């Protein structure tokens, strides 16, 4: 299947990120690996994804440096997948998506899982803050300005 290369469309960090994880299965695969579902058969069973599509998605995520493939059995050779540093940082993005989904799509039942912060031990959600001053930072609080990588 031919994939659209979003990274080639514009000098845009959103497009470049979507090029890595923009199809629907990739964030769900990352979520599974993040919560400890690391083996092919486990991921396939959890998601109900076809083996062919899962093989393609895992290969792409490994190629992009988001996941590492490590053998856990010699006979037969079998692999498990772990997050790289790059993949762990993508999981930070998933936590922001979770906050939005919990607010806007969870309904009366509430969120399917909650997250306990290691530092304080409390159930919490991710809240974007400014890396400079530490104040909350939302889309309405920023101006979008040209950066050094902008194309003319």
C-alpha positions in Angstrom: 0.0 0.0 0.0 1.3 3.5 -0.9 1.7 5.8 2.1 1.4 9.5 1.7 4.6 11.1 3.0 3.3 14.0 5.1 6.8 15.1 6.0 7.2 16.1 2.3 4.1 18.3 2.3 5.5 21.3 4.3 8.0 22.4 6.8 5.6 21.5 9.6 6.3 19.6 12.8 2.7 18.3 12.9 3.0 16.9 9.4 6.4 15.3 10.2 4.9 13.7 13.4 1.9 12.4 11.4 4.3 10.9 9.0 5.6 8.7 11.8 2.4 7.9 13.7 -0.5 9.4 11.7 -2.3 6.3 10.7 -4.7 4.9 13.3 -2.9 1.7 14.3 0.4 3.3 15.3 -0.7 5.2 18.4 -2.6 2.1 19.6 0.5 -0.1 19.1 2.5 2.5 21.1 -0.1 2.5 23.8 0.1 -1.3 24.1 3.9 -1.3 24.3 3.8 1.5 26.8 1.5 -0.5 29.1 3.6 -3.6 28.8 2.0 -5.5 25.9 5.3 -6.0 24.0 5.1 -9.3 22.0 3.6 -9.6 18.5 0.9 -12.1 19.4 -0.1 -10.1 22.5 -0.4 -6.9 20.5 -2.3 -8.7 17.7 -4.7 -10.2 20.1 -5.3 -7.0 22.1 -5.9 -4.9 19.0 -7.6 -7.4 16.7 -5.3 -6.1 14.0 -4.4 -8.3 11.0 -0.9 -9.9 11.3 0.1 -8.3 7.9 -0.9 -4.8 9.0 0.8 -5.3 12.4 4.0 -6.5 10.8 4.0 -3.4 8.6 3.3 -1.0 11.4 5.9 -2.5 13.8 8.5 -2.5 11.0 7.7 1.2 10.3 7.9 2.2 14.0 11.2 0.3 14.3 12.5 1.9 11.1 11.6 5.4 12.5 13.4 4.7 15.7 10.3 4.7 17.9 10.5 1.1 18.9 13.3 -1.4 19.2 12.9 -5.1 18.4 14.6 -7.5 20.8 14.7 -11.3 20.6 13.2 -13.1 23.7 13.2 -16.6 22.3 15.8 -18.5 20.1 13.7 -21.5 19.1 11.7 -20.3 17.3 13.1 -16.8 17.1 10.6 -14.4 18.5 10.8 -10.8 19.3 9.3 -8.3 21.7 9.2 -4.5 21.2 10.3 -1.8 23.6 10.0 2.0 23.4 13.1 4.0 22.5 13.6 7.4 24.0 12.0 8.8 20.9 9.0 6.4 21.5 8.7 7.4 25.2 8.4 11.0 24.2 5.6 10.1 21.7 3.8 8.5 24.7 3.9 12.0 26.3 1.9 13.1 23.3 -0.5 10.2 23.8 -1.1 11.4 27.3 -2.3 14.7 25.9 -4.6 12.9 23.5 -5.9 10.9 26.5 -6.8 14.1 28.4 -8.8 15.4 25.4 -10.5 12.0 24.9 -11.4 11.7 28.6 -13.0 15.1 28.5 -14.8 14.9 25.2 -15.5 11.3 24.4 -15.6 9.2 27.6 -19.3 9.9 28.3 -21.0 9.3 31.6 -19.0 6.1 32.3 -15.9 8.2 32.6 -12.4 7.4 31.5 -11.5 3.7 30.9 -8.2 4.1 32.8 -6.6 6.7 35.1 -3.0 7.7 35.5 -1.1 8.0 38.8 1.8 10.4 38.8 4.9 8.8 40.3 6.2 12.0 41.9 3.1 12.8 44.0 1.2 9.5 44.0 -2.0 11.3 42.8 -4.4 10.4 40.0 -3.8 13.2 37.5 -3.8 14.2 33.8 -1.2 15.9 31.7 -1.4 19.7 31.6 0.8 21.5 29.0 2.9 24.2 30.6 5.4 26.7 29.2 8.9 25.3 29.2 10.2 28.8 30.1 7.9 30.1 32.9 6.0 27.0 34.0 2.5 28.6 33.5 -0.3 26.6 31.8 0.0 26.8 28.0 -2.9 26.3 25.7 -3.5 27.1 22.0 -5.2 30.4 22.9 -2.2 31.5 24.9 0.4 31.5 22.1 1.3 33.3 18.9 2.6 31.2 16.1 5.8 32.8 14.6 8.2 31.8 11.9 11.0 29.5 13.1 14.5 28.8 11.8 13.4 25.8 9.8 10.6 27.6 7.9 10.5 27.2 4.1 10.2 30.4 2.2 
